[in-house]
């Protein structure tokens, strides 16, 4: 296959070299529209959002139970981080932090189905 002329190469790097030649040096990828560089997060972990139905699936609860959790001050369930056109979005990291809290452990014990004997 003939080499690609420099003016026709993609802006994000060079194509993979054939296995017969030595491995190329690491290529720095160009910043694209969807890249989220320079955010306020110190670590580079992605921020993942869950919708209301996603939260219900995660905890195996109904929408009404989610409403009750949000209105129960003792439970301290996190409020939605973002609301867009009536849709609620929770940060997965906030839900994970709540799962580690003592109030979440109390809820898990209370919501367990009774053991059949």
N, CA, C and O of each residue as an XYZ file, in Angstrom:
468
protein
N       0.843     -1.166      0.000
C       0.000      0.000      0.000
C       0.898      1.242      0.000
O       1.857      1.301      0.770
N       0.609      2.226     -0.841
C       1.458      3.419     -0.889
C       1.256      4.284      0.348
O       0.179      4.275      0.944
N       2.288      5.031      0.736
C       2.141      5.898      1.908
C       1.157      7.030      1.620
O       0.984      7.437      0.472
N       0.516      7.531      2.678
C      -0.445      8.629      2.554
C       0.324      9.943      2.520
O       1.192     10.173      3.363
N       0.015     10.814      1.547
C       0.702     12.107      1.497
C       0.429     12.914      2.765
O      -0.652     12.796      3.341
N       1.398     13.742      3.219
C       1.233     14.495      4.463
C       0.003     15.405      4.473
O      -0.620     15.575      5.520
N      -0.354     15.987      3.339
C      -1.499     16.895      3.328
C      -2.836     16.152      3.387
O      -3.877     16.789      3.545
N      -2.832     14.822      3.266
C      -4.067     14.044      3.309
C      -4.168     13.187      4.568
O      -5.092     12.382      4.689
N      -3.252     13.342      5.487
C      -3.286     12.570      6.729
C      -4.335     13.149      7.668
O      -4.581     14.355      7.647
N      -4.960     12.304      8.495
C      -5.958     12.801      9.444
C      -5.300     13.659     10.520
O      -4.134     13.440     10.848
N      -6.031     14.640     11.083
C      -5.439     15.546     12.071
C      -5.149     14.886     13.410
O      -4.393     15.442     14.207
N      -5.723     13.720     13.685
C      -5.579     13.095     14.991
C      -4.435     12.106     15.071
O      -4.292     11.451     16.104
N      -3.631     11.960     14.072
C      -2.482     11.068     14.165
C      -2.325     10.234     12.908
O      -3.045     10.415     11.926
N      -1.377      9.326     12.957
C      -1.101      8.484     11.796
C      -1.801      7.149     11.949
O      -2.045      6.714     13.075
N      -2.133      6.481     10.842
C      -2.748      5.157     10.948
C      -1.753      4.156     11.524
O      -0.544      4.386     11.517
N      -2.279      3.050     12.018
C      -1.432      2.020     12.627
C      -0.449      1.459     11.600
O      -0.793      1.241     10.438
N       0.761      1.237     12.053
C       1.797      0.700     11.167
C       1.604     -0.797     11.008
O       1.070     -1.443     11.910
N       2.028     -1.369      9.876
C       1.949     -2.828      9.714
C       2.794     -3.526     10.774
O       3.756     -2.954     11.286
N       2.433     -4.752     11.096
C       3.117     -5.467     12.173
C       4.572     -5.788     11.850
O       5.353     -6.057     12.763
N       4.954     -5.768     10.583
C       6.330     -6.093     10.211
C       7.301     -4.987     10.610
O       8.469     -5.269     10.875
N       6.854     -3.754     10.658
C       7.740     -2.653     11.010
C       7.722     -2.429     12.526
O       6.799     -2.878     13.205
N       8.727     -1.743     13.055
C       8.745     -1.490     14.497
C       7.574     -0.586     14.898
O       7.033      0.147     14.071
N       7.197     -0.648     16.159
C       6.060      0.132     16.667
C       6.366      1.626     16.586
O       7.465      2.049     16.946
N       5.402      2.438     16.114
C       5.630      3.873     16.025
C       5.619      4.519     17.407
O       5.096      3.953     18.367
N       6.196      5.699     17.490
C       6.178      6.440     18.748
C       4.744      6.846     19.065
O       3.904      6.923     18.168
N       4.467      7.104     20.332
C       3.119      7.492     20.747
C       2.700      8.777     20.038
O       3.487      9.715     19.912
N       1.467      8.806     19.583
C       0.942      9.957     18.848
C       0.007     10.725     19.768
O      -0.889     10.139     20.374
N       0.207     12.016     19.874
C      -0.668     12.854     20.679
C      -1.934     13.132     19.879
O      -1.870     13.663     18.769
N      -3.081     12.774     20.442
C      -4.342     12.993     19.748
C      -4.744     14.459     19.835
O      -4.548     15.114     20.858
N      -5.306     14.956     18.749
C      -5.771     16.341     18.721
C      -7.049     16.455     19.533
O      -7.804     15.491     19.661
N      -7.279     17.610     20.067
C      -8.497     17.844     20.826
C      -9.681     17.876     19.877
O      -9.652     18.560     18.854
N     -10.716     17.136     20.219
C     -11.918     17.097     19.399
C     -13.037     17.818     20.123
O     -12.897     18.193     21.287
N     -14.148     18.010     19.430
C     -15.281     18.744     19.984
C     -15.800     18.119     21.273
O     -16.113     18.837     22.223
N     -15.896     16.790     21.320
C     -16.476     16.120     22.473
C     -15.534     15.929     23.639
O     -15.963     15.478     24.701
N     -14.246     16.262     23.474
C     -13.297     16.071     24.566
C     -13.593     17.050     25.691
O     -13.954     18.203     25.455
N     -13.434     16.572     26.910
C     -13.720     17.406     28.081
C     -12.435     17.667     28.851
O     -12.294     17.238     29.996
N     -11.527     18.348     28.242
C     -10.259     18.627     28.906
C     -10.344     19.883     29.752
O     -11.155     20.768     29.480
N      -9.522     19.960     30.761
C      -9.418     21.163     31.582
C     -10.618     21.404     32.470
O     -10.932     22.554     32.778
N     -11.293     20.357     32.886
C     -12.449     20.524     33.757
C     -12.026     20.826     35.184
O     -10.837     20.950     35.480
N     -13.009     20.944     36.061
C     -12.698     21.246     37.451
C     -12.394     19.985     38.252
O     -12.095     20.087     39.442
N     -12.458     18.800     37.646
C     -12.103     17.564     38.338
C     -10.589     17.396     38.340
O      -9.932     17.542     37.309
N     -10.043     17.086     39.525
C      -8.597     16.878     39.608
C      -8.199     15.546     38.976
O      -7.184     15.457     38.285
N      -9.010     14.506     39.218
C      -8.695     13.226     38.593
C      -9.432     13.162     37.258
O     -10.388     13.903     37.031
N      -8.990     12.291     36.398
C      -9.551     12.208     35.056
C     -10.634     11.143     34.940
O     -10.818     10.570     33.867
N     -11.351     10.870     36.019
C     -12.427      9.894     35.950
C     -13.626     10.523     35.252
O     -13.939     11.689     35.489
N     -14.301      9.758     34.393
C     -15.449     10.327     33.692
C     -16.626     10.527     34.637
O     -16.813      9.768     35.588
N     -17.408     11.547     34.363
C     -18.606     11.819     35.150
C     -19.768     11.161     34.435
O     -20.074     11.504     33.293
N     -20.418     10.219     35.101
C     -21.516      9.487     34.492
C     -22.814      9.867     35.193
O     -22.889      9.887     36.422
N     -23.832     10.166     34.395
C     -25.129     10.546     34.927
C     -26.125      9.407     34.757
O     -26.074      8.668     33.774
N     -27.035      9.270     35.726
C     -28.127      8.306     35.644
C     -29.443      9.070     35.675
O     -29.599     10.019     36.443
N     -30.394      8.651     34.835
C     -31.723      9.256     34.839
C     -32.553      8.639     35.963
O     -32.108      7.707     36.632
N     -33.752      9.161     36.162
C     -34.650      8.607     37.172
C     -34.911      7.123     36.972
O     -34.778      6.353     37.923
N     -35.287      6.682     35.734
C     -35.474      5.246     35.526
C     -34.194      4.436     35.755
O     -34.260      3.290     36.199
N     -33.035      5.022     35.458
C     -31.770      4.330     35.713
C     -31.516      4.146     37.197
O     -31.004      3.108     37.617
N     -31.872      5.153     38.001
C     -31.727      5.051     39.460
C     -32.681      3.986     39.991
O     -32.316      3.198     40.863
N     -33.910      3.965     39.459
C     -34.882      2.947     39.889
C     -34.381      1.544     39.577
O     -34.538      0.635     40.392
N     -33.776      1.358     38.399
C     -33.227      0.040     38.048
C     -32.053     -0.323     38.947
O     -31.897     -1.478     39.343
N     -31.228      0.673     39.266
C     -30.044      0.413     40.092
C     -30.427     -0.134     41.461
O     -29.774     -1.042     41.975
N     -31.494      0.423     42.058
C     -31.890      0.012     43.409
C     -33.107     -0.906     43.408
O     -33.602     -1.281     44.471
N     -33.599     -1.273     42.206
C     -34.741     -2.158     42.087
C     -35.948     -1.609     42.849
O     -36.557     -2.310     43.657
N     -36.282     -0.353     42.580
C     -37.407      0.314     43.234
C     -38.313      0.918     42.167
O     -37.934      1.012     40.999
N     -39.504      1.323     42.575
C     -40.434      1.984     41.663
C     -40.189      3.489     41.681
O     -39.438      4.000     42.512
N     -40.834      4.187     40.755
C     -40.726      5.643     40.712
C     -41.317      6.265     41.978
O     -40.812      7.271     42.475
N     -42.383      5.662     42.493
C     -42.994      6.169     43.727
C     -42.036      6.006     44.907
O     -41.949      6.887     45.761
N     -41.323      4.893     44.957
C     -40.347      4.686     46.031
C     -39.222      5.707     45.923
O     -38.741      6.209     46.939
N     -38.801      6.016     44.704
C     -37.769      7.043     44.514
C     -38.269      8.395     45.015
O     -37.522      9.130     45.661
N     -39.514      8.724     44.726
C     -40.103      9.971     45.221
C     -40.098      9.995     46.749
O     -39.781     11.016     47.359
N     -40.449      8.865     47.361
C     -40.455      8.792     48.841
C     -39.040      8.965     49.396
O     -38.844      9.662     50.392
N     -38.056      8.333     48.754
C     -36.674      8.468     49.205
C     -36.228      9.923     49.142
O     -35.545     10.407     50.044
N     -36.618     10.622     48.071
C     -36.222     12.029     47.923
C     -36.881     12.911     48.978
O     -36.315     13.929     49.375
N     -38.059     12.534     49.428
C     -38.783     13.347     50.407
C     -38.557     12.897     51.843
O     -39.127     13.490     52.760
N     -37.755     11.883     52.066
C     -37.448     11.395     53.413
C     -36.135     12.033     53.874
O     -35.059     11.636     53.427
N     -36.225     13.020     54.766
C     -35.031     13.739     55.236
C     -34.093     12.813     56.012
O     -32.877     12.998     55.979
N     -34.640     11.834     56.698
C     -33.828     10.917     57.501
C     -32.940     10.034     56.623
O     -31.847      9.639     57.030
N     -33.417      9.729     55.421
C     -32.694      8.848     54.508
C     -31.497      9.531     53.859
O     -30.507      8.870     53.546
N     -31.572     10.832     53.654
C     -30.499     11.637     53.056
C     -30.108     11.156     51.660
O     -28.929     11.141     51.308
N     -31.121     10.758     50.860
C     -30.853     10.345     49.479
C     -30.472     11.578     48.671
O     -31.113     12.620     48.806
N     -29.433     11.482     47.828
C     -28.984     12.677     47.098
C     -30.041     13.218     46.138
O     -30.772     12.459     45.501
N     -30.105     14.529     46.050
C     -31.001     15.205     45.120
C     -30.416     15.101     43.707
O     -29.209     14.906     43.560
N     -31.239     15.226     42.678
C     -30.694     15.211     41.316
C     -29.692     16.339     41.121
O     -29.918     17.461     41.575
N     -28.605     16.048     40.458
C     -27.569     17.042     40.200
C     -28.004     18.001     39.108
O     -27.644     19.178     39.114
N     -28.785     17.480     38.168
C     -29.144     18.241     36.985
C     -30.593     17.936     36.637
O     -31.023     16.785     36.707
N     -31.354     18.975     36.257
C     -32.715     18.790     35.773
C     -32.811     19.505     34.434
O     -32.616     20.718     34.354
N     -33.113     18.745     33.379
C     -33.222     19.302     32.035
C     -34.572     18.896     31.458
O     -34.843     17.709     31.279
N     -35.402     19.867     31.173
C     -36.729     19.636     30.584
C     -37.517     18.595     31.375
O     -38.148     17.712     30.794
N     -37.477     18.702     32.681
C     -38.236     17.804     33.542
C     -37.584     16.459     33.809
O     -38.102     15.680     34.609
N     -36.471     16.166     33.165
C     -35.760     14.911     33.428
C     -34.706     15.133     34.496
O     -33.951     16.104     34.455
N     -34.668     14.220     35.450
C     -33.716     14.338     36.560
C     -32.498     13.469     36.273
O     -32.618     12.355     35.763
N     -31.322     13.999     36.610
C     -30.061     13.288     36.395
C     -29.258     13.301     37.694
O     -29.066     14.349     38.310
N     -28.793     12.122     38.096
C     -27.949     11.981     39.274
C     -26.546     11.623     38.826
O     -26.361     10.859     37.879
N     -25.551     12.183     39.517
C     -24.167     11.761     39.287
C     -23.975     10.395     39.936
O     -24.327     10.192     41.098
N     -23.420      9.472     39.181
C     -23.210      8.124     39.711
C     -22.294      8.156     40.937
O     -22.481      7.370     41.865
N     -21.317      9.048     40.949
C     -20.396      9.126     42.094
C     -21.132      9.551     43.367
O     -20.786      9.091     44.455
N     -22.148     10.427     43.252
C     -22.916     10.824     44.435
C     -23.756      9.657     44.952
O     -23.911      9.490     46.162
N     -24.296      8.856     44.043
C     -25.057      7.680     44.461
C     -24.148      6.659     45.145
O     -24.545      6.033     46.128
N     -22.930      6.491     44.626
C     -21.985      5.568     45.251
C     -21.600      6.051     46.641
O     -21.467      5.243     47.561
N     -21.418      7.357     46.806
C     -21.113      7.896     48.134
C     -22.271      7.652     49.089
O     -22.050      7.311     50.251
N     -23.510      7.822     48.613
C     -24.671      7.582     49.463
C     -24.754      6.099     49.852
O     -25.124      5.772     50.979
N     -24.410      5.205     48.916
C     -24.460      3.771     49.210
C     -23.535      3.399     50.358
O     -23.804      2.445     51.088
N     -22.455      4.139     50.522
C     -21.495      3.853     51.598
C     -21.933      4.459     52.931
O     -21.338      4.158     53.966
N     -22.957      5.300     52.922
C     -23.377      5.983     54.146
C     -24.197      5.046     55.037
O     -24.780      4.079     54.545
N     -24.248      5.328     56.348
C     -25.032      4.489     57.265
C     -26.532      4.517     56.959
O     -27.214      3.511     57.152
N     -27.054      5.652     56.486
C     -28.492      5.717     56.193
C     -28.862      4.805     55.029
O     -29.976      4.281     54.992
N     -27.958      4.605     54.083
C     -28.222      3.695     52.964
C     -28.235      2.256     53.450
O     -29.057      1.460     52.995
N     -27.345      1.909     54.361
C     -27.314      0.538     54.886
C     -28.605      0.229     55.633
O     -29.124     -0.885     55.561
N     -29.122      1.228     56.353
C     -30.380      1.055     57.070
C     -31.522      0.824     56.078
O     -32.404      0.007     56.342
N     -31.521      1.518     54.960
C     -32.551      1.362     53.936
C     -32.476     -0.014     53.299
O     -33.508     -0.634     53.040
N     -31.275     -0.496     53.045
C     -31.122     -1.807     52.427
C     -31.661     -2.903     53.333
O     -32.268     -3.860     52.854
N     -31.443     -2.772     54.645
C     -31.974     -3.760     55.582
C     -33.497     -3.707     55.604
O     -34.164     -4.739     55.666
N     -34.039     -2.486     55.551
C     -35.484     -2.308     55.641
C     -36.187     -2.805     54.370
O     -37.319     -3.281     54.454
N     -35.544     -2.708     53.191
C     -36.168     -3.073     51.931
C     -35.967     -4.533     51.539
O     -36.492     -4.961     50.511
N     -35.230     -5.303     52.319
C     -35.020     -6.712     51.986
C     -36.334     -7.475     52.157
O     -37.048     -7.261     53.137
N     -36.661     -8.368     51.208
C     -37.865     -9.173     51.362
C     -37.681    -10.182     52.499
O     -36.558    -10.618     52.755
N     -38.762    -10.558     53.182
C     -38.622    -11.522     54.283
C     -38.173    -12.877     53.762
O     -38.548    -13.292     52.666
N     -37.368    -13.556     54.560
C     -36.848    -14.876     54.204
C     -37.941    -15.918     54.386
O     -38.594    -15.967     55.429
N     -38.137    -16.745     53.376
C     -39.111    -17.842     53.494
C     -38.438    -19.059     54.115
O     -37.278    -19.362     53.833
N     -39.177    -19.735     54.947
C     -38.620    -20.926     55.615
C     -39.335    -22.156     55.204
O     -39.001    -23.247     55.665
